[in-house]
Amino acid sequence: MIEKASKSRVIFVILNYTFMIVFGLICIIPLWHVLMASVSDPRLLMGSSGLLLKPLGEMTMKGYGMVLRNKDILAGYMNTLIYVLSVSVAGSFLIAIAGYLVSRKNFRLAKPLTLFIMFTMMFNGGVIPTYMVVRGLGLLNTRGAVILPGLMSAYFIVMMKSAFEQLSSSYEESAKLDGANPLVILFKILLPLVKPTIVVIIMFTVIAQWNSWYTASIYLPRRRDLWPLQLFMREMLIQNDTSKIVTSSGEANALVNMTGNLVKYCVTIVGTLPILCAYPFAQKYFVTGITLGGVKE
């Protein structure tokens, strides 16, 4: 027998759906505006203002052609992929080991290390001491200056520690009885059980690295060839410098400003699209939860 929903329940459902629809539109409309502007006629786009729900004039891919032919954008894409893959893969590996180590009850230094890690979450040296360390290690103007500082995260270590602690100790005890060593227990027994947590960490790391530009601007001042995509985008969008992209496509000087406006929208889409396409594949792990126990009571 189906129970009839109460009046308050119906009102809650209506308000809930209304809020989610409005919130979704607030998130989608700005992106839709940029997408429509990126395929609009540059002459009409230059004189337009307000929200765009459809392309202005005849749809054109001219801006995307100029962006994808630019060497700086292509180099930035490659550098960003290198940074993202290096930090997400190596960082997740190190974070998993650190989280496993501090979660072991029979490890005497687990509590002191945990307190030390949590202390760094609240207090850190800041930009200048970090810069001095990077410079002292000889990492300035190298890829290591971007990759190494981002490998470890105190917050993610605590997250992994919490995930391992929620697993039943029977998994580890059974593996030890079968003769498994700690590495086998970690990589073949426990890590598959905390896969949602690992995916969440990887996704957070990918998003952070994909949007990162500040670190590269500090540590790579003389190596423009190592700049990530977001630093090139900042140069074009914030400093209003699109002349290299426009003139590299053979455009007349009189059309630089007009076509440059179109290029800004195209660069925004090109830089945002990959991360938007990757997010839905990891969304189910966010629904599962950041931490997941291995045993259901």
Stockholm file with secondary structure:
# STOCKHOLM 1.0

chainA/1-297         MIEKASKSRVIFVILNYTFMIVFGLICIIPLWHVLMASVSDPRLLMGSSGLLLKPLGEMTMKGYGMVLRNKDILAGYMNTLIYVLSVSVAGSFLIAIAGYLVSRKNFRLAKPLTLFIMFTMMFNGGVIPTYMVVRGLGLLNTRGAVILPGLMSAYFIVMMKSAFEQLSSSYEESAKLDGANPLVILFKILLPLVKPTIVVIIMFTVIAQWNSWYTASIYLPRRRDLWPLQLFMREMLIQNDTSKIVTSSGEANALVNMTGNLVKYCVTIVGTLPILCAYPFAQKYFVTGITLGGVKE
#=GR chainA/1-297 SS CCCCCCHHHHHHHHHHHHHHHHHHHHHHHHHHHHHHHHTSCHHHHHTCCSCCSSCSSSCCCHHHHHHHHCHHHHHHHHHHHHHHHHHHHHHHHHHHHHHHHHHCTTCTTHHHHHHHHHHHHHCCCCHHHHHHHHHHTTCTTSTHHHHGGGSCCHHHHHHHHHHHHTSCHHHHHHHHHTTCCHHHIIIIIIGGGGHHHHHHHHHHHHHHHHTCCHHHHHHCTTCGGGCCHHHHHHHHHTSCCCHHHHHHTTCCGGGHHHHHHHHHHHHHHHHHHHHHHHHHHHHHHHHHCSCCCSCCC
#=GC SS_cons         CCCCCCHHHHHHHHHHHHHHHHHHHHHHHHHHHHHHHHTSCHHHHHTCCSCCSSCSSSCCCHHHHHHHHCHHHHHHHHHHHHHHHHHHHHHHHHHHHHHHHHHCTTCTTHHHHHHHHHHHHHCCCCHHHHHHHHHHTTCTTSTHHHHGGGSCCHHHHHHHHHHHHTSCHHHHHHHHHTTCCHHHIIIIIIGGGGHHHHHHHHHHHHHHHHTCCHHHHHHCTTCGGGCCHHHHHHHHHTSCCCHHHHHHTTCCGGGHHHHHHHHHHHHHHHHHHHHHHHHHHHHHHHHHCSCCCSCCC
//
